[in-house]
Amino acid sequence: MIGHGSKFGRKKEQAIAALLLHRNLEDAAKAAGISAATLKRWKQLPEFKAAYLEARKELVFQTNARMQQNCGAAATVLFKLMADPATPASIRARTAQCVVECANSSLEVEDFEVRLARLEEKKPVEKADVG
């Protein structure tokens, strides 16, 4: 069946997109126009697993980029809540804790980057095998 391979590819892409958009396998299968049993079987195929993993990674990368783009707005909200005397004390305490934890995390990342750079500078140059 010559056309079968290309149809499988297109349907597989539709199924991966549906898996990313729908909350369960049955809804994803229905959206992709295939049976749930077929989708379950496809999910066991190494080729499908790899493509699905890549699609999930790309979705996470895009989501993280959006999160980074909105960090400034999120920080502004935290700072306003933390400083506003009208904000309940429990909320002010939680936002303050969040700000401190984020600051500590960023310092840890910076420290890690400095230490990694130092280690990379000290790494001995590998000699090519002669033989």
Kinemage of the C-alpha trace (Angstrom):
@kinemage 1
@onewidth
@group {chain A} dominant
@subgroup {mainchain}
@vectorlist {calphas} color= white
{ca met a 1} P 0.000 0.000 0.000
{ca ile a 2} L 1.920 3.011 -1.284
{ca gly a 3} L -0.399 5.664 0.094
{ca his a 4} L -0.673 4.047 3.513
{ca gly a 5} L 2.723 5.277 4.753
{ca ser a 6} L 2.028 8.920 3.968
{ca lys a 7} L -1.458 8.726 5.494
{ca phe a 8} L 0.024 7.176 8.657
{ca gly a 9} L 2.502 10.064 8.884
{ca arg a 10} L -0.191 12.731 8.564
{ca lys a 11} L -2.515 10.946 10.974
{ca lys a 12} L 0.365 10.430 13.393
{ca glu a 13} L 1.083 14.166 13.378
{ca gln a 14} L -2.600 14.873 13.963
{ca ala a 15} L -2.635 12.400 16.846
{ca ile a 16} L 0.414 14.033 18.468
{ca ala a 17} L -1.167 17.464 18.150
{ca ala a 18} L -4.390 16.094 19.626
{ca leu a 19} L -2.513 14.510 22.548
{ca leu a 20} L -1.024 17.908 23.330
{ca leu a 21} L -4.377 19.656 23.188
{ca his a 22} L -6.738 17.209 24.859
{ca arg a 23} L -6.955 16.033 28.449
{ca asn a 24} L -7.086 12.306 27.800
{ca leu a 25} L -6.254 9.693 25.195
{ca glu a 26} L -9.868 9.068 24.204
{ca asp a 27} L -10.547 12.749 23.460
{ca ala a 28} L -7.255 13.011 21.560
{ca ala a 29} L -8.074 9.951 19.462
{ca lys a 30} L -11.523 11.296 18.635
{ca ala a 31} L -10.070 14.669 17.616
{ca ala a 32} L -7.488 12.953 15.406
{ca gly a 33} L -10.145 10.787 13.769
{ca ile a 34} L -8.729 7.484 14.971
{ca ser a 35} L -9.735 4.921 17.549
{ca ala a 36} L -8.383 5.001 21.086
{ca ala a 37} L -6.965 1.518 20.515
{ca thr a 38} L -5.006 2.754 17.494
{ca leu a 39} L -3.642 5.686 19.451
{ca lys a 40} L -2.642 3.386 22.325
{ca arg a 41} L -0.850 1.129 19.845
{ca trp a 42} L 0.886 4.097 18.153
{ca lys a 43} L 2.078 5.355 21.524
{ca gln a 44} L 4.101 2.152 21.845
{ca leu a 45} L 5.941 2.671 18.531
{ca pro a 46} L 9.483 4.036 18.988
{ca glu a 47} L 9.012 6.456 16.065
{ca phe a 48} L 5.794 7.816 17.559
{ca lys a 49} L 7.277 8.010 21.069
{ca ala a 50} L 10.222 10.030 19.776
{ca ala a 51} L 8.031 12.431 17.795
{ca tyr a 52} L 5.637 12.860 20.722
{ca leu a 53} L 8.536 13.560 23.106
{ca glu a 54} L 9.946 16.169 20.703
{ca ala a 55} L 6.529 17.829 20.427
{ca arg a 56} L 6.191 17.917 24.235
{ca lys a 57} L 9.694 19.363 24.612
{ca glu a 58} L 8.925 22.083 22.068
{ca leu a 59} L 5.704 22.925 23.892
{ca val a 60} L 7.596 23.216 27.190
{ca phe a 61} L 10.287 25.395 25.583
{ca gln a 62} L 7.629 27.710 24.153
{ca thr a 63} L 5.812 27.846 27.480
{ca asn a 64} L 9.038 28.628 29.346
{ca ala a 65} L 9.803 31.417 26.879
{ca arg a 66} L 6.364 32.917 27.529
{ca met a 67} L 6.934 32.620 31.287
{ca gln a 68} L 10.267 34.419 30.962
{ca gln a 69} L 8.665 37.158 28.889
{ca asn a 70} L 6.147 37.778 31.660
{ca cys a 71} L 8.499 37.605 34.640
{ca gly a 72} L 8.643 41.394 34.912
{ca ala a 73} L 4.868 41.663 35.241
{ca ala a 74} L 4.792 38.822 37.758
{ca ala a 75} L 7.509 40.459 39.854
{ca thr a 76} L 5.601 43.755 39.796
{ca val a 77} L 2.487 42.013 41.132
{ca leu a 78} L 4.484 40.322 43.891
{ca phe a 79} L 6.163 43.573 44.915
{ca lys a 80} L 2.838 45.443 45.000
{ca leu a 81} L 1.174 42.751 47.092
{ca met a 82} L 4.134 42.570 49.438
{ca ala a 83} L 4.280 46.333 50.000
{ca asp a 84} L 0.555 47.095 50.183
{ca pro a 85} L -0.578 47.406 53.821
{ca ala a 86} L -4.129 46.563 52.697
{ca thr a 87} L -2.968 43.097 51.582
{ca pro a 88} L -3.664 40.447 54.238
{ca ala a 89} L -0.588 39.613 56.297
{ca ser a 90} L -0.582 35.978 55.178
{ca ile a 91} L -0.452 37.027 51.516
{ca arg a 92} L 2.260 39.606 52.200
{ca ala a 93} L 4.321 36.982 54.027
{ca arg a 94} L 3.902 34.464 51.208
{ca thr a 95} L 4.867 36.981 48.520
{ca ala a 96} L 7.892 38.037 50.562
{ca gln a 97} L 8.893 34.381 50.891
{ca cys a 98} L 8.490 33.913 47.137
{ca val a 99} L 10.660 36.952 46.384
{ca val a 100} L 13.395 35.727 48.744
{ca glu a 101} L 13.287 32.197 47.304
{ca cys a 102} L 13.507 33.519 43.745
{ca ala a 103} L 16.434 35.744 44.682
{ca asn a 104} L 18.225 32.810 46.318
{ca ser a 105} L 17.583 30.594 43.301
{ca ser a 106} L 18.991 33.168 40.913
{ca leu a 107} L 22.098 33.510 43.086
{ca glu a 108} L 22.545 29.733 43.078
{ca val a 109} L 22.325 29.675 39.281
{ca glu a 110} L 24.856 32.505 38.970
{ca asp a 111} L 27.181 30.755 41.412
{ca phe a 112} L 26.856 27.518 39.480
{ca glu a 113} L 27.688 29.294 36.210
{ca val a 114} L 30.819 30.860 37.753
{ca arg a 115} L 31.986 27.540 39.194
{ca leu a 116} L 31.315 25.751 35.914
{ca ala a 117} L 33.303 28.358 33.987
{ca arg a 118} L 36.221 27.915 36.397
{ca leu a 119} L 36.134 24.144 35.965
{ca glu a 120} L 36.047 24.467 32.200
{ca glu a 121} L 39.092 26.765 32.309
{ca lys a 122} L 41.018 24.170 34.346
{ca lys a 123} L 40.070 21.264 32.106
{ca pro a 124} L 43.239 19.745 30.626
{ca val a 125} L 43.612 19.817 26.882
{ca glu a 126} L 43.127 16.321 25.522
{ca lys a 127} L 45.941 14.977 23.409
{ca ala a 128} L 45.119 13.125 20.215
{ca asp a 129} L 45.894 9.430 20.288
{ca val a 130} L 48.967 8.644 18.308
{ca gly a 131} L 49.216 5.061 17.393
